[in-house]
Amino acid sequence: MTAISLMTEPKVPEEHAIDSDWWRGAVIYQIYPRSFQDQNGDGIGDLVGITSRLDYVADLGVDAIWLSPVFTSPMKDFGYDVSDYRGIDPSFGTLEDFDRLVQKAHSLGLKVIIDQVISHSSDKHAWFAESRQNRTNARADWYVWADPRPDGTPPNNWLSIFGGSAWHWDSRRMQYYLHNFLVAQPDLNFHNPDVQDALLGDMRFWLERGVDGFRLDTVNFYFHSTGLESNPVVKPEDFNASTAPAVNPYNFQEHLYDKSRPENLDFLKRIRAMMDEYPGKTTVGEIGDSQHQLEVMAQYTSGDERLHMAYTFDFLGGEFSAPHFRKSIAAAEAAAPNGWICLAFSNHDVVRHVSRWAVHGQEDAFTRLAVTLLLAMRGSVCLYQGEELGLKEAELAFEDLVDPYGIEFWPQFKGRDGCRTPMVWQAHAANGAFSTANRTWLPVPAEHLVHAVDTQDKVDGSVLEFYRAMLQFRRAHPTLVKGSIRLLDAPGNVLAFVREAGAERLLCVFNMGETATEFVVPADLGPHDSGCPGVTAAPIDGELDLEPFGSYIGAL
């Protein structure tokens, strides 16, 4: 175990005093540590580098940062395979570096959320090294082990998201172990209360260190059915490739028995009880479930005994259209009226949304509409590093790939490296000023350099300045932060809704199509200009003329 060494934080400014509900409607900036800023010149981003750039993040106008994993790891899945839940990987720095990062963030008014990857560990974790030795050791059932069928094959048909069977043979125990992801990521056995206690203890370690919350990776994968029943074939009408790419046979099963199990609810209550001991701390769960996303989200976030919020893949895939968004918003409101969703269009696992959705070529107008819509919807918001620059997915050569997921399913699915390339700070500096190394862990795309921070900072009309203006507008309107949402009837590719909180009501209208259109303002609504930087139309005689990817937000 690593000893806790806490640093004394400076007095928090009065305007940043503890608000236990701060997470509701917060804007969270996701940092992928390997790619944000390399301070020591080894080609890999680190904690000292992140700390040096926190002023930039605070200046955007966000409320918090989310750090993808920085724990000790063999990096088979780049930090999502943890070998020590209380240690910092040397490639990122030290525990003291982490403390200084938290201290600097808090001094700037930024909360710090860290990625907690507890559904599985690395096969190099000391727990697994002990568990695999035999069937009688103290941690023999800390992982999911099963005997083979009489013919030596795995116990059932469960599949790994990363390809192939979810079971791997271990010659020491003469048993299979479960891995929902890489073979090097064995699944922990949450049916064992000692495992739960140990993981909660590791989470408490970071709460004591000053973090403000956890992003819970694959939160619905914690429990499996102890009956080890095979999953049924997915019904054609239920086929959905939002959890895994379409070329992945993982989509062919209805995952009834290997995830989203009812036993998880009691463990989430244990997490929430622990979090409630620390005022102002929060949890956001990642739910990967093609067939039952909204149902699971409702179960995990309703009331005040489980997660504070969760996000699904509704807006991290699918289509950019008013019918899709209208259906998703209505379904979420109906399924979890007392729950809270976290919204995102991009993250470290999916193709950047400009590349995914702006196939029409109108990238500039689309980028502005997308963030205006994202910040107007009901929920908290995650922004992914570089999206505020309008970055597109990087096109990498096969020989530059490092993501095992992409290497496995190439070329139909190119993996996650294209959204994980280094942040670009200066257009004319080596590696975009991300690193002084001769070679960075992933190449810096030349096409990203023209969008570097220094080419957009304080430049009127730039995407970066537009993001800053929209974030400032959202902060100035509590209705957009915590208000209710009511969908309105709208034609074609127009999405319209009313946000309301207290005495303030805002009419929000978005043309999500590439052709101009009109929207008739309901007779009982009399909007007027709200000063929103995203507005591209004004009501004339009860109608809005919306240009392609135009938007309107007006006070009622």
C-alpha positions as CSV (number, residue, x, y, z in Angstrom):
1,M,0.0,0.0,0.0
2,T,1.1,3.5,-0.7
3,A,1.2,5.9,2.2
4,I,-1.2,8.8,2.1
5,S,0.6,12.1,1.9
6,L,-1.9,15.0,2.0
7,M,-1.0,18.5,1.1
8,T,-2.6,21.5,2.7
9,E,-4.7,23.4,0.2
10,P,-5.1,27.1,0.2
11,K,-8.3,28.6,1.5
12,V,-11.0,28.2,-1.1
13,P,-12.3,31.6,-2.3
14,E,-15.8,32.4,-1.1
15,E,-17.3,32.2,-4.5
16,H,-16.1,28.6,-4.8
17,A,-17.4,27.5,-1.4
18,I,-18.8,24.0,-1.2
19,D,-22.0,23.5,-3.2
20,S,-23.1,19.9,-2.7
21,D,-25.2,20.1,-5.9
22,W,-22.4,21.7,-8.0
23,W,-22.3,18.6,-10.4
24,R,-25.9,19.1,-11.5
25,G,-25.5,21.0,-14.8
26,A,-21.7,21.3,-14.4
27,V,-19.5,21.5,-17.5
28,I,-16.6,19.0,-17.2
29,Y,-13.5,19.1,-19.4
30,Q,-12.0,15.7,-20.1
31,I,-8.3,15.5,-20.2
32,Y,-6.6,12.4,-21.7
33,P,-3.3,12.6,-19.7
34,R,-1.0,10.9,-22.3
35,S,-1.9,13.6,-24.8
36,F,-2.4,16.9,-23.0
37,Q,1.1,18.2,-22.2
38,D,4.4,16.5,-21.9
39,Q,6.7,18.3,-19.5
40,N,9.7,16.0,-19.2
41,G,10.2,15.4,-22.9
42,D,9.6,11.7,-23.1
43,G,6.8,12.0,-25.7
44,I,4.0,11.2,-23.1
45,G,1.8,13.7,-21.4
46,D,2.2,13.9,-17.6
47,L,0.7,15.5,-14.5
48,V,3.2,18.3,-14.3
49,G,2.3,19.2,-17.9
50,I,-1.4,19.1,-17.1
51,T,-0.9,21.4,-14.1
52,S,1.0,23.9,-16.3
53,R,-2.1,24.1,-18.6
54,L,-4.8,24.4,-16.0
55,D,-5.1,28.2,-16.4
56,Y,-6.1,27.6,-20.0
57,V,-8.8,25.1,-18.9
58,A,-10.1,27.5,-16.2
59,D,-10.2,30.3,-18.7
60,L,-12.6,28.3,-20.9
61,G,-15.2,28.7,-18.2
62,V,-15.7,25.0,-17.3
63,D,-16.5,23.8,-13.8
64,A,-14.3,20.7,-13.5
65,I,-11.8,18.4,-15.1
66,W,-12.0,14.7,-15.6
67,L,-8.7,12.9,-15.8
68,S,-8.5,9.6,-17.6
69,P,-6.6,7.0,-15.5
70,V,-3.2,7.9,-14.2
71,F,-2.8,4.9,-11.9
72,T,0.1,2.5,-12.1
73,S,-0.4,0.3,-15.1
74,P,1.4,-1.9,-17.7
75,M,-0.4,0.3,-20.3
76,K,-1.8,-2.6,-22.3
77,D,-5.0,-0.5,-22.5
78,F,-3.3,2.7,-21.7
79,G,-4.2,3.1,-18.1
80,Y,-7.5,1.2,-18.1
81,D,-5.6,-1.8,-16.9
82,V,-4.7,-0.9,-13.3
83,S,-2.0,-2.7,-11.4
84,D,-2.0,-0.4,-8.3
85,Y,-5.1,1.6,-7.4
86,R,-3.2,3.8,-5.0
87,G,-0.2,4.6,-7.1
88,I,0.6,7.0,-9.9
89,D,2.2,5.5,-13.0
90,P,5.9,6.7,-13.3
91,S,5.1,7.8,-16.9
92,F,2.7,10.4,-15.4
93,G,4.8,11.4,-12.4
94,T,4.4,11.0,-8.7
95,L,1.7,11.2,-6.0
96,E,3.2,14.6,-5.0
97,D,2.7,15.7,-8.6
98,F,-0.9,14.6,-8.4
99,D,-1.4,16.5,-5.1
100,R,0.0,19.7,-6.7
101,L,-2.4,19.3,-9.7
102,V,-5.4,19.0,-7.3
103,Q,-4.2,22.0,-5.4
104,K,-3.7,24.1,-8.5
105,A,-7.1,23.1,-9.9
106,H,-8.9,24.0,-6.7
107,S,-7.1,27.3,-6.5
108,L,-8.6,28.1,-9.9
109,G,-12.1,27.0,-8.9
110,L,-11.9,23.7,-10.8
111,K,-13.2,20.4,-9.4
112,V,-11.2,17.3,-10.1
113,I,-12.9,14.0,-11.2
114,I,-10.7,10.9,-11.7
115,D,-11.4,7.8,-13.7
116,Q,-12.1,4.8,-11.5
117,V,-11.6,1.5,-13.4
118,I,-12.8,-1.2,-10.9
119,S,-14.8,-3.7,-13.0
120,H,-11.4,-5.3,-13.9
121,S,-7.8,-4.9,-13.0
122,S,-4.5,-5.5,-14.8
123,D,-3.3,-9.1,-14.8
124,K,-0.2,-7.6,-13.2
125,H,-2.1,-6.5,-10.1
126,A,-0.9,-8.2,-6.9
127,W,-4.4,-9.5,-6.3
128,F,-4.6,-11.4,-9.5
129,A,-1.0,-12.7,-9.2
130,E,-2.1,-14.3,-5.9
131,S,-5.6,-15.4,-7.2
132,R,-4.2,-17.3,-10.1
133,Q,-1.8,-19.4,-8.1
134,N,-4.3,-22.0,-7.0
135,R,-7.9,-22.5,-5.9
136,T,-7.3,-22.3,-2.2
137,N,-5.3,-19.0,-1.6
138,A,-6.8,-16.0,0.3
139,R,-7.8,-14.3,-2.9
140,A,-8.8,-17.4,-4.9
141,D,-12.3,-16.0,-5.6
142,W,-11.4,-12.3,-6.0
143,Y,-11.7,-12.8,-9.8
144,V,-14.3,-14.6,-11.9
145,W,-13.0,-18.2,-12.4
146,A,-14.9,-21.1,-14.0
147,D,-14.3,-24.7,-14.9
148,P,-14.3,-25.7,-18.6
149,R,-17.1,-27.7,-20.2
150,P,-16.4,-31.4,-20.5
151,D,-14.8,-30.8,-23.9
152,G,-12.4,-28.2,-22.6
153,T,-14.2,-25.2,-24.1
154,P,-15.2,-22.1,-22.2
155,P,-18.2,-22.3,-19.8
156,N,-20.5,-20.2,-22.0
157,N,-20.7,-18.0,-25.1
158,W,-19.8,-14.7,-23.5
159,L,-17.7,-12.4,-25.7
160,S,-15.0,-9.8,-25.1
161,I,-15.7,-6.4,-26.5
162,F,-12.1,-6.4,-27.7
163,G,-12.7,-9.6,-29.8
164,G,-13.0,-13.3,-29.2
165,S,-14.2,-15.2,-26.2
166,A,-14.5,-13.4,-22.8
167,W,-12.8,-16.4,-21.2
168,H,-9.0,-17.2,-21.1
169,W,-7.5,-20.4,-19.9
170,D,-5.1,-20.4,-17.0
171,S,-2.9,-23.4,-16.7
172,R,-2.1,-22.8,-13.0
173,R,-5.7,-23.3,-11.8
174,M,-6.8,-25.3,-14.8
175,Q,-9.7,-22.9,-15.1
176,Y,-10.9,-20.1,-17.3
177,Y,-11.0,-16.5,-16.0
178,L,-13.4,-13.8,-17.3
179,H,-12.2,-10.7,-19.2
180,N,-14.8,-8.5,-20.8
181,F,-12.0,-6.5,-22.4
182,L,-8.4,-7.5,-23.0
183,V,-7.0,-10.9,-21.8
184,A,-4.7,-8.7,-19.6
185,Q,-7.8,-7.2,-17.9
186,P,-9.3,-10.0,-15.7
187,D,-12.7,-9.2,-14.2
188,L,-13.0,-8.8,-10.4
189,N,-15.6,-10.8,-8.6
190,F,-18.0,-8.3,-7.1
191,H,-20.0,-11.2,-5.5
192,N,-17.2,-11.4,-3.0
193,P,-17.8,-8.7,-0.3
194,D,-14.1,-8.5,0.4
195,V,-13.5,-7.3,-3.1
196,Q,-16.1,-4.6,-2.7
197,D,-14.5,-3.5,0.6
198,A,-11.0,-3.4,-0.9
199,L,-12.2,-1.3,-3.9
200,L,-14.2,1.1,-1.8
201,G,-11.1,1.5,0.4
202,D,-9.1,2.4,-2.7
203,M,-11.7,5.0,-3.7
204,R,-11.6,6.5,-0.2
205,F,-7.9,6.9,-0.5
206,W,-8.4,9.4,-3.4
207,L,-11.3,11.1,-1.6
208,E,-9.0,11.7,1.3
209,R,-6.5,13.1,-1.1
210,G,-8.9,15.8,-2.2
211,V,-10.6,14.6,-5.5
212,D,-14.1,15.8,-6.0
213,G,-15.6,12.7,-7.7
214,F,-15.2,9.7,-9.8
215,R,-16.1,8.8,-13.4
216,L,-16.9,5.1,-13.0
217,D,-15.7,3.2,-16.1
218,T,-18.0,0.5,-17.4
219,V,-20.2,0.8,-14.3
220,N,-22.7,-1.8,-15.4
221,F,-20.0,-4.5,-15.9
222,Y,-19.4,-5.0,-12.2
223,F,-21.5,-8.1,-11.7
224,H,-22.1,-11.2,-13.7
225,S,-24.7,-14.0,-13.3
226,T,-23.3,-16.7,-11.1
227,G,-25.3,-19.2,-13.1
228,L,-23.0,-18.5,-16.1
229,E,-25.9,-18.8,-18.5
230,S,-25.1,-18.2,-22.2
231,N,-26.5,-15.0,-23.7
232,P,-29.3,-15.2,-26.2
233,V,-29.0,-14.0,-29.8
234,V,-30.0,-10.4,-30.2
235,K,-33.3,-9.9,-32.0
236,P,-32.9,-8.2,-35.4
237,E,-35.1,-5.3,-34.3
238,D,-33.0,-4.7,-31.2
239,F,-29.6,-4.7,-33.0
240,N,-27.6,-1.7,-32.0
241,A,-23.9,-1.0,-32.6
242,S,-23.6,1.8,-30.1
243,T,-21.5,-0.1,-27.5
244,A,-19.2,-1.8,-30.1
245,P,-18.5,-1.1,-33.7
246,A,-20.7,-2.8,-36.3
247,V,-18.0,-5.2,-37.3
248,N,-17.7,-6.6,-33.8
249,P,-19.7,-9.8,-33.1
250,Y,-20.2,-8.6,-29.6
251,N,-23.3,-6.9,-31.0
252,F,-24.9,-10.2,-32.0
253,Q,-25.7,-11.1,-28.4
254,E,-28.3,-9.7,-25.9
255,H,-26.1,-9.3,-22.9
256,L,-28.4,-10.4,-20.2
257,Y,-26.0,-12.4,-18.0
258,D,-22.6,-10.8,-18.3
259,K,-23.5,-7.2,-17.3
260,S,-26.2,-4.9,-16.1
261,R,-27.1,-7.4,-13.3
262,P,-29.6,-6.4,-10.6
263,E,-27.0,-7.1,-7.8
264,N,-25.2,-4.0,-9.0
265,L,-27.8,-1.7,-7.4
266,D,-26.8,-2.6,-3.9
267,F,-23.1,-2.0,-4.6
268,L,-24.0,1.4,-6.1
269,K,-25.8,2.2,-2.8
270,R,-22.5,1.4,-0.9
271,I,-20.6,3.8,-3.2
272,R,-23.2,6.5,-2.6
273,A,-23.2,6.0,1.1
274,M,-19.4,6.5,1.1
275,M,-19.6,9.5,-1.1
276,D,-22.2,11.1,1.1
277,E,-19.5,11.1,3.9
278,Y,-17.7,13.7,1.8
279,P,-19.8,16.8,1.1
280,G,-19.7,18.0,-2.5
281,K,-18.4,14.8,-4.0
282,T,-20.0,13.3,-7.1
283,T,-20.1,10.2,-9.3
284,V,-20.8,9.8,-13.0
285,G,-21.2,6.3,-14.4
286,E,-20.4,5.1,-17.9
287,I,-23.2,2.7,-19.1
288,G,-22.3,0.6,-22.1
289,D,-25.5,-1.4,-22.9
290,S,-26.9,-1.4,-26.4
291,Q,-30.3,-2.8,-25.7
292,H,-31.1,-1.4,-22.2
293,Q,-29.3,1.9,-21.9
294,L,-32.1,4.1,-20.6
295,E,-33.5,1.4,-18.4
296,V,-30.1,0.9,-16.7
297,M,-29.5,4.7,-16.5
298,A,-32.9,5.2,-14.8
299,Q,-32.1,2.4,-12.3
300,Y,-28.6,3.8,-11.6
301,T,-29.5,7.5,-11.1
302,S,-33.0,7.8,-9.8
303,G,-33.4,8.9,-6.2
304,D,-30.5,9.8,-4.0
305,E,-29.1,6.4,-3.0
306,R,-27.1,5.5,-6.1
307,L,-25.1,7.4,-8.7
308,H,-25.4,11.2,-9.0
309,M,-25.5,11.0,-12.8
310,A,-24.6,8.7,-15.7
311,Y,-24.0,9.0,-19.4
312,T,-25.0,6.6,-22.2
313,F,-23.9,6.4,-25.8
314,D,-27.0,8.0,-27.4
315,F,-25.0,11.0,-28.4
316,L,-21.6,9.4,-28.8
317,G,-22.8,7.5,-31.8
318,G,-26.0,7.4,-33.8
319,E,-27.0,10.2,-36.0
320,F,-27.1,14.0,-35.8
321,S,-30.7,14.6,-36.5
322,A,-33.7,16.3,-34.8
323,P,-35.8,13.1,-34.8
324,H,-32.9,11.1,-33.1
325,F,-32.3,13.8,-30.5
326,R,-36.0,14.4,-29.9
327,K,-36.6,10.6,-29.3
328,S,-33.5,10.3,-27.0
329,I,-34.4,13.3,-24.9
330,A,-38.1,12.2,-24.6
331,A,-37.1,8.7,-23.7
332,A,-34.6,9.8,-21.0
333,E,-37.1,12.2,-19.5
334,A,-39.7,9.5,-19.3
335,A,-37.4,6.7,-18.1
336,A,-35.6,8.7,-15.4
337,P,-37.5,11.9,-14.5
338,N,-35.7,12.1,-11.2
339,G,-32.3,11.0,-12.6
340,W,-29.6,13.1,-14.2
341,I,-27.8,12.5,-17.4
342,C,-24.3,13.6,-18.4
343,L,-24.1,14.7,-22.1
344,A,-21.2,14.4,-24.4
345,F,-20.6,14.4,-28.2
346,S,-17.0,13.3,-28.1
347,N,-14.6,11.5,-25.8
348,H,-11.5,9.3,-25.8
349,D,-13.4,6.2,-27.1
350,V,-15.3,7.5,-30.1
351,V,-14.6,9.3,-33.4
352,R,-14.6,13.0,-32.8
353,H,-18.0,14.4,-33.5
354,V,-17.0,16.9,-36.2
355,S,-15.7,13.9,-38.3
356,R,-18.6,11.7,-37.3
357,W,-21.4,14.0,-38.1
358,A,-20.2,16.9,-40.3
359,V,-19.9,14.7,-43.4
360,H,-21.7,17.5,-45.4
361,G,-18.6,19.7,-45.3
362,Q,-20.2,22.6,-43.5
363,E,-17.9,22.1,-40.5
364,D,-17.7,25.6,-39.2
365,A,-21.4,26.1,-38.9
366,F,-21.9,22.6,-37.6
367,T,-19.3,23.0,-34.9
368,R,-20.9,26.1,-33.6
369,L,-24.4,24.6,-33.7
370,A,-23.2,21.4,-32.0
371,V,-21.8,23.2,-28.9
372,T,-24.8,25.6,-28.7
373,L,-27.1,22.6,-28.7
374,L,-24.9,20.6,-26.2
375,L,-24.8,23.5,-23.7
376,A,-28.6,24.1,-24.1
377,M,-29.8,20.5,-23.4
378,R,-30.8,19.4,-19.9
379,G,-27.9,17.6,-18.1
380,S,-24.3,18.0,-17.1
381,V,-21.8,18.3,-20.0
382,C,-18.5,16.7,-20.8
383,L,-16.2,18.4,-23.3
384,Y,-13.3,16.5,-24.7
385,Q,-9.9,18.1,-25.0
386,G,-9.5,19.6,-28.5
387,E,-13.1,19.8,-29.4
388,E,-13.0,23.5,-28.4
389,L,-10.5,23.9,-31.3
390,G,-12.8,22.2,-33.8
391,L,-10.4,19.2,-34.1
392,K,-11.4,16.4,-36.4
393,E,-10.5,12.7,-36.1
394,A,-6.8,12.1,-37.0
395,E,-6.1,9.8,-39.9
396,L,-3.2,7.5,-38.8
397,A,-1.3,4.9,-40.7
398,F,-1.6,1.3,-39.5
399,E,2.0,1.3,-38.4
400,D,1.3,4.2,-36.0
401,L,-1.6,2.5,-34.2
402,V,-1.1,1.5,-30.6
403,D,-4.7,0.8,-29.6
404,P,-5.2,-3.0,-29.4
405,Y,-8.9,-2.5,-30.2
406,G,-8.2,-0.8,-33.5
407,I,-5.4,-3.2,-34.4
408,E,-7.8,-6.2,-33.9
409,F,-10.6,-4.8,-36.1
410,W,-8.6,-2.9,-38.7
411,P,-9.4,-1.6,-41.3
412,Q,-13.2,-1.5,-41.0
413,F,-12.7,-0.1,-37.4
414,K,-9.6,1.9,-36.9
415,G,-9.8,2.1,-33.1
416,R,-9.5,5.0,-30.7
417,D,-6.1,6.4,-31.6
418,G,-7.5,9.0,-34.0
419,C,-9.2,10.8,-31.2
420,R,-6.3,10.5,-28.7
421,T,-3.6,12.3,-30.6
422,P,-1.7,15.1,-28.7
423,M,-3.2,18.5,-28.0
424,V,-1.9,21.2,-30.3
425,W,-0.9,24.4,-28.5
426,Q,1.3,26.3,-31.0
427,A,1.0,25.9,-34.7
428,H,4.7,26.5,-35.5
429,A,6.3,24.7,-32.6
430,A,7.7,21.2,-32.8
431,N,4.9,18.7,-32.0
432,G,2.5,21.6,-31.6
433,A,4.3,22.5,-28.3
434,F,2.9,19.3,-26.8
435,S,6.4,17.8,-26.3
436,T,10.0,18.4,-27.1
437,A,10.5,14.6,-27.9
438,N,11.7,13.5,-31.3
439,R,8.8,11.1,-31.3
440,T,5.6,11.3,-29.4
441,W,3.5,8.3,-28.3
442,L,1.1,9.1,-31.1
443,P,2.0,11.5,-34.0
444,V,0.8,15.1,-33.9
445,P,-1.4,15.4,-37.1
446,A,-0.2,18.2,-39.4
447,E,-3.8,19.1,-40.2
448,H,-4.4,19.8,-36.5
449,L,-1.7,22.4,-36.3
450,V,-3.7,25.0,-38.2
451,H,-6.2,24.8,-35.4
452,A,-3.7,25.2,-32.5
453,V,-4.6,27.2,-29.5
454,D,-2.3,30.1,-30.4
455,T,-4.1,30.5,-33.8
456,Q,-7.5,30.9,-32.1
457,D,-6.8,32.5,-28.7
458,K,-8.4,36.0,-28.6
459,V,-9.2,35.8,-32.3
460,D,-12.7,37.1,-33.0
461,G,-14.8,34.5,-34.7
462,S,-12.6,31.5,-33.9
463,V,-14.1,28.2,-32.6
464,L,-12.2,28.6,-29.4
465,E,-13.6,32.0,-28.6
466,F,-17.1,30.8,-29.6
467,Y,-16.8,28.0,-27.0
468,R,-15.7,30.5,-24.4
469,A,-18.6,32.8,-25.2
470,M,-21.2,29.9,-25.1
471,L,-19.8,28.7,-21.8
472,Q,-20.1,32.2,-20.3
473,F,-23.6,32.4,-21.7
474,R,-24.6,29.1,-20.0
475,R,-23.1,30.3,-16.7
476,A,-25.1,33.5,-16.9
477,H,-28.4,31.5,-17.3
478,P,-29.1,29.1,-14.4
479,T,-32.1,27.9,-16.5
480,L,-29.6,26.1,-18.8
481,V,-27.7,24.7,-15.9
482,K,-30.4,23.1,-13.8
483,G,-33.7,24.0,-15.4
484,S,-36.4,21.7,-16.8
485,I,-36.9,20.9,-20.4
486,R,-40.1,20.7,-22.5
487,L,-40.0,19.5,-26.1
488,L,-42.0,21.4,-28.7
489,D,-43.4,20.1,-31.9
490,A,-41.1,21.1,-34.8
491,P,-41.0,20.2,-38.5
492,G,-38.4,18.0,-40.2
493,N,-34.9,18.5,-38.9
494,V,-35.7,21.2,-36.4
495,L,-35.3,20.5,-32.7
496,A,-37.1,22.9,-30.3
497,F,-37.6,22.9,-26.6
498,V,-38.2,25.3,-23.7
499,R,-35.9,25.4,-20.7
500,E,-37.3,26.8,-17.5
501,A,-36.2,27.5,-13.9
502,G,-37.9,30.0,-11.6
503,A,-39.0,33.1,-13.4
504,E,-36.7,32.5,-16.4
505,R,-37.9,30.6,-19.6
506,L,-35.8,30.2,-22.7
507,L,-37.0,29.1,-26.1
508,C,-34.3,27.0,-27.8
509,V,-34.6,26.1,-31.5
510,F,-32.0,24.3,-33.7
511,N,-31.9,23.6,-37.4
512,M,-29.9,20.4,-37.5
513,G,-30.1,20.1,-41.3
514,E,-28.0,21.5,-44.1
515,T,-30.8,23.4,-45.8
516,A,-32.6,26.5,-44.6
517,T,-36.0,26.1,-42.9
518,E,-38.6,27.8,-40.9
519,F,-40.0,27.4,-37.4
520,V,-43.4,28.8,-36.4
521,V,-43.2,30.1,-32.8
522,P,-46.2,28.8,-30.7
523,A,-48.7,31.6,-30.2
524,D,-48.4,31.5,-26.4
525,L,-44.6,32.1,-26.6
526,G,-43.3,35.6,-27.2
527,P,-39.5,35.3,-27.4
528,H,-37.0,38.2,-27.5
529,D,-33.3,38.3,-27.9
530,S,-31.3,36.7,-25.1
531,G,-27.8,37.7,-26.2
532,C,-26.8,34.2,-26.9
533,P,-23.7,34.1,-29.2
534,G,-25.1,31.1,-31.0
535,V,-28.2,32.9,-32.3
536,T,-28.3,33.2,-36.1
537,A,-32.0,34.1,-36.4
538,A,-34.6,36.5,-35.0
539,P,-38.4,36.0,-34.8
540,I,-40.3,38.0,-37.4
541,D,-44.1,37.9,-37.3
542,G,-44.0,34.7,-35.2
543,E,-41.6,32.8,-37.5
544,L,-38.0,32.0,-37.3
545,D,-36.0,31.8,-40.5
546,L,-33.2,29.3,-39.7
547,E,-30.2,29.1,-42.0
548,P,-28.4,25.7,-42.4
549,F,-27.2,24.7,-38.9
550,G,-28.7,27.8,-37.5
551,S,-30.0,28.3,-34.0
552,Y,-32.0,30.5,-31.8
553,I,-32.2,30.9,-28.0
554,G,-34.6,33.6,-26.8
555,A,-36.0,34.6,-23.5
556,L,-39.8,34.2,-23.0
